[in-house]
């Protein structure tokens, strides 16, 4: 029984992804995002549990990737799919052809997420960090953005062409060769983990300010979701900047 506990946790991640996808197709984007967050919670603890119980194995690794494709690939793609059906279309795309075709381009993200996970499983460079944007971060960004800013995204200042370009950028970040740090600690010294500590402090600041602004306006969850999306943006920006800085001797 002990060896199956991590797999049960992984299956909880998968189930969260399935429910998130269902919610997304039914325009319940806040619920979809909550289930993506639930999947991320289970995704964090399945590997931790496997290592703690000493039952890590190839089966668990493969099952984890399959679950992640659904929760962090298909579910956010479904959210973007429904958003494509409601955003404004610029004049050059305002034809029945594009109205019918553009929403299905959302599933490019599911494909790139699958490629990113396959690459992660085979790439020996990604034990202590990532090469490319991790799928949970990408899914949380899109889930937070769509669930908290949907009215703005549907407005005249945004349109299907911007959404498509933004989504392609996200797909590229998933499989690019840019090193991105992981929140894994071999030690807790400032010198070895400066980037991680700065990021965590910035996230704490962003979420605190978001909670204060949300409490003042009576929309705490909406502002916290925006704070989460902003935190992922900070993570990607810090990783890109760090990749161009010279390494410390």
C-alpha positions in Angstrom: 0.0 0.0 0.0 2.8 2.4 0.9 4.2 2.5 -2.6 0.8 3.5 -4.0 0.3 6.6 -1.8 2.3 8.9 -4.1 0.4 7.6 -7.1 -2.9 8.3 -5.4 -1.8 11.9 -4.8 -0.8 12.1 -8.5 -4.2 10.8 -9.5 -5.8 13.6 -7.3 -3.8 16.0 -9.5 -5.1 14.4 -12.6 -8.7 14.5 -11.3 -8.3 18.2 -10.5 -7.1 18.8 -14.0 -10.2 17.0 -15.4 -12.6 19.0 -13.3 -10.7 22.2 -14.2 -11.1 21.4 -17.9 -14.9 20.8 -17.4 -15.3 24.1 -15.5 -13.4 25.9 -18.2 -15.6 24.6 -21.0 -18.6 25.7 -19.0 -17.2 29.3 -18.5 -16.6 28.8 -14.7 -13.1 30.2 -14.9 -12.7 30.9 -11.2 -13.5 27.3 -10.4 -11.2 26.1 -13.1 -8.4 28.1 -11.7 -9.1 26.8 -8.2 -8.8 23.2 -9.4 -5.6 24.1 -11.3 -4.2 25.4 -8.0 -5.5 22.1 -6.3 -3.6 20.1 -9.0 -0.5 22.1 -8.3 -0.8 21.4 -4.6 -1.0 17.6 -5.3 1.8 17.9 -7.9 4.1 19.4 -5.2 3.4 16.7 -2.7 3.4 13.6 -4.8 7.2 13.7 -5.4 7.8 14.8 -1.9 5.8 11.9 -0.5 7.5 9.4 -2.8 11.0 10.5 -1.7 9.9 10.6 2.0 8.6 7.0 1.7 11.5 5.8 -0.4 9.2 4.5 -3.2 10.3 6.7 -6.1 10.2 4.9 -9.5 9.7 5.3 -13.2 6.0 4.5 -13.0 5.4 7.4 -10.7 7.4 9.7 -13.0 5.4 8.8 -16.1 2.1 9.0 -14.2 3.1 12.4 -12.9 3.8 13.7 -16.4 0.5 12.4 -17.7 -1.4 14.1 -14.9 0.5 17.3 -15.5 -0.4 17.3 -19.2 -4.1 17.4 -18.3 -3.9 19.9 -15.3 -1.3 22.2 -16.6 -1.7 21.8 -20.4 -5.3 20.9 -21.3 -7.1 22.8 -18.5 -5.5 26.2 -19.3 -5.9 25.6 -23.0 -9.6 25.1 -22.4 -9.8 28.4 -20.6 -8.1 30.1 -23.5 -10.5 28.3 -25.9 -13.5 29.7 -24.2 -11.9 33.2 -24.0 -11.3 33.1 -27.8 -15.1 32.8 -28.1 -15.7 36.1 -26.3 -12.8 38.4 -27.1 -13.1 41.1 -29.7 -11.8 40.3 -33.2 -10.0 42.9 -35.2 -11.5 43.8 -38.6 -9.0 41.6 -40.5 -10.0 38.6 -38.5 -13.8 39.4 -38.2 -14.9 36.6 -40.5 -16.8 33.3 -39.9 -13.6 31.4 -40.7 -11.5 33.0 -38.0 -14.4 32.9 -35.5 -14.5 29.1 -36.0 -10.8 28.4 -36.3 -9.1 30.7 -33.8 -10.5 29.1 -30.6 -8.9 25.7 -31.5 -5.5 27.3 -31.7 -5.6 27.4 -27.9 -4.7 23.7 -27.8 -1.3 24.5 -29.1 -0.5 25.2 -25.5 -1.5 21.7 -24.5 0.8 20.3 -27.2 3.7 22.5 -26.1 3.1 21.6 -22.5 3.3 17.9 -23.4 6.6 18.5 -25.3 8.0 20.5 -22.3 7.1 17.6 -19.9 8.7 15.0 -22.2 11.8 17.2 -22.5 12.0 17.5 -18.7 11.9 13.8 -18.3 14.8 13.2 -20.6 16.9 16.3 -19.9 19.6 15.6 -17.3 20.3 19.4 -16.9 17.0 19.9 -15.1 17.6 18.3 -11.7 18.1 21.5 -9.7 16.5 24.0 -12.1 14.4 24.2 -15.3 15.2 24.9 -18.9 12.1 26.7 -20.1 9.1 27.7 -18.2 7.6 24.9 -15.9 4.1 23.9 -16.9 2.6 24.6 -13.4 3.8 28.2 -13.6 2.4 28.6 -17.0 -1.0 27.2 -16.1 -1.2 29.3 -12.9 -0.4 32.4 -14.9 -3.2 31.8 -17.4 -5.7 30.6 -14.9 -5.1 33.6 -12.7 -5.1 36.1 -15.6 -8.3 34.8 -17.2 -10.3 34.3 -14.0 -9.4 37.7 -12.6 -9.2 39.9 -15.7 -11.8 38.4 -18.0 -13.9 41.6 -18.3 -10.8 43.5 -19.4 -9.7 40.8 -21.8 -13.2 40.8 -23.4 -13.0 44.6 -23.8 -12.2 46.6 -26.9 -8.6 47.3 -25.8 -7.8 43.6 -26.2 -8.5 41.2 -29.1 -8.0 37.8 -30.6 -4.8 38.7 -32.4 -3.2 39.9 -29.1 -4.4 36.7 -27.3 -3.0 34.5 -30.1 0.4 36.3 -30.0 0.5 36.2 -26.2 -0.3 32.5 -26.2 2.4 31.8 -28.8 4.9 33.6 -26.6 3.8 31.4 -23.7 4.2 28.2 -25.8 7.8 29.3 -26.8 8.7 29.9 -23.1 7.7 26.4 -22.3 10.3 24.8 -24.7 12.9 27.5 -24.9 16.5 27.1 -23.7 16.3 29.8 -21.1 17.4 28.5 -17.6 14.7 29.2 -15.0 15.3 28.6 -11.3 13.5 26.1 -9.2 12.5 26.7 -5.5 14.7 23.8 -4.4 17.3 24.4 -1.6 20.5 22.4 -1.1 21.3 24.8 1.7 19.6 27.9 3.2 22.5 30.3 2.9 21.8 33.8 1.3 24.8 33.5 -1.0 23.6 30.3 -2.6 20.0 31.2 -2.8 19.9 35.0 -3.3 17.7 34.9 -6.4 15.2 32.6 -4.8 15.0 34.6 -1.6 14.5 37.9 -3.5 11.8 36.2 -5.6 10.0 34.9 -2.5 10.2 38.4 -0.8 8.8 40.0 -4.0 5.9 37.5 -4.1 5.1 38.1 -0.5 5.1 41.9 -1.2 2.9 41.5 -4.3 0.4 39.2 -2.6 0.2 41.4 0.5 -0.4 44.6 -1.6 -3.0 42.6 -3.6 -4.8 41.5 -0.5 -4.9 45.0 0.9 -6.2 46.4 -2.4 -8.7 43.6 -2.6 -10.0 44.1 0.9 -10.5 47.8 0.2 -12.5 47.1 -2.9 -14.3 44.0 -1.7 -12.7 41.7 -4.3 -9.9 40.0 -2.4 -9.8 36.9 -4.5 -9.8 38.8 -7.7 -6.8 40.9 -6.6 -5.0 37.9 -5.2 -5.4 36.1 -8.5 -3.9 39.2 -10.3 -1.1 39.1 -7.8 -0.4 35.4 -8.6 -0.3 36.2 -12.3 2.1 39.1 -11.6 4.3 36.8 -9.5 4.7 34.4 -12.4 5.6 37.4 -14.6 8.3 38.4 -12.0 9.6 34.8 -12.0 10.0 34.6 -15.8 11.5 38.1 -15.9 14.0 37.3 -13.1 15.0 34.1 -14.8 15.6 35.8 -18.2 17.6 38.6 -16.7 19.7 36.1 -14.7 20.4 34.1 -17.8 22.2 37.1 -19.3 24.2 38.0 -16.2 27.7 36.6 -15.7 27.8 33.8 -13.2 29.4 34.5 -9.8 32.9 33.2 -9.5 
